[in-house]
Amino acid sequence: MEQIKAGDEKAFRSLFDCYFTPLTLFAERFTNDNEAAIDIVQTLFVSLYENRNSLNIRNVKSFLYQSVKNRCINEIKRRKYTETSIDDILSVDNEAEDDIEDAIAYSELKAQLAQALSTLQPQCQKIFELSRFDGFSNDEIADQLNLSKRTVETQISKALKQLRSLLGDLFASILILCGFYF
């Protein structure tokens, strides 16, 4: 933070690169809207940079997650204001407070999964995502991509093996928290 306060753009970029994806996934859990989540996190980083000289942050990670949570709550309140009563808004605030640690863990695991998936060959990644994220059967994927069912099975097996290798002990946690079946 001292480097960022001093105007070191490399330090700021490093902070941004480290936290942008996990914070966006975290925000998306609250907003259920990827674009709103991206806007919230980008706005936070713009504000952080613009006010860098006056900030006194001891724990950067906690500050960032708490700031995103507060911005999400404000966004939800803004949306809910026209749709629901104040009681509903307050319950969203309480639910968000109760689930913050779980949401942080979930968003960090999801970011690690996304990083691991990006290392797969493009065709392998596409087949895996169609299978595990979109719920297509192996036959449906084979038809859609004009491949044999055996090729699809082999690619899914290859993806699972590589993900287990890359994610190690986190693999089981991702299975449970992200609701994937393997």
Disulfide bonds with the S-S distance in Angstrom:
none
